């Protein structure tokens, strides 16, 4: 029995070893796209708000990113290799689209209510048919929703 426990520990330790991907603070490409999404969102909800509440300052953008990172630490981050691809306009649209569709299906199946920003992004994605960087940001935002749900269920 002791031998089986040791072998299981060695196996699990080997499975958990992952080479960490170096991350930048925020991908400039992803951050710029997210800032545009935030501006559009604030314009939509700002009909009954003051001008100050509608403006997207760097502080407000940074606070929003920090809040989302509390749930999903990798939000808007990219490895140097990913950032190079992003700067060249190379995104994994097919994979991102599949991931988005799967997440949206789960949210619908279980009648999960999304946060207003995520709801807005999903509406825009469905109307505009996002591609490239917008699709990447949409996927990452929905991943924060998934992480939020997992945290809530834990």
HUBEL-V656628 format. One record per backbone hydrogen bond with DSSP energy under -1.0 kcal/mol. CO is the residue of the C=O (numbers start at 0). NH is the residue of the N-H. If there is no record, write none. Layout:
co=CO nh=NH
co=CO nh=NH
This chain:
co=0 nh=4
co=1 nh=5
co=2 nh=6
co=3 nh=7
co=4 nh=8
co=5 nh=9
co=6 nh=10
co=7 nh=11
co=8 nh=12
co=9 nh=13
co=10 nh=14
co=11 nh=15
co=26 nh=30
co=27 nh=31
co=28 nh=32
co=29 nh=33
co=30 nh=34
co=31 nh=35
co=32 nh=36
co=33 nh=37
co=34 nh=38
co=35 nh=39
co=36 nh=40
co=37 nh=41
co=38 nh=42
co=39 nh=43
co=40 nh=44
co=41 nh=45
co=45 nh=48
co=49 nh=53
co=50 nh=54
co=56 nh=60
co=57 nh=61
co=58 nh=62
co=59 nh=63
co=60 nh=64
co=61 nh=65
co=62 nh=66
co=63 nh=67
co=64 nh=68
co=65 nh=69
co=67 nh=71
co=71 nh=74
co=73 nh=76
co=75 nh=26
co=77 nh=23
co=78 nh=82
co=79 nh=83
co=80 nh=84
co=81 nh=85
co=82 nh=86
co=83 nh=87
co=84 nh=89
co=85 nh=88
co=90 nh=92
co=91 nh=95
co=92 nh=96
co=93 nh=97
co=94 nh=98
co=95 nh=99
co=96 nh=100
co=97 nh=101
co=98 nh=102
co=99 nh=103
co=100 nh=104
co=101 nh=105
co=102 nh=106
co=103 nh=107
co=104 nh=108
co=105 nh=109
co=106 nh=111
co=107 nh=110
co=114 nh=118
co=115 nh=119
co=116 nh=120
co=117 nh=121
co=118 nh=122
co=119 nh=123
co=120 nh=124
co=121 nh=125
co=122 nh=126
co=123 nh=127
co=124 nh=128
co=130 nh=133
co=131 nh=135
co=132 nh=136
co=133 nh=137
co=134 nh=138
co=135 nh=139
co=136 nh=140
co=137 nh=141
co=138 nh=142
co=139 nh=143
co=140 nh=144
co=141 nh=145
co=142 nh=146
co=143 nh=147
co=144 nh=148
co=145 nh=149
co=146 nh=150
co=147 nh=151
co=148 nh=152
co=149 nh=153
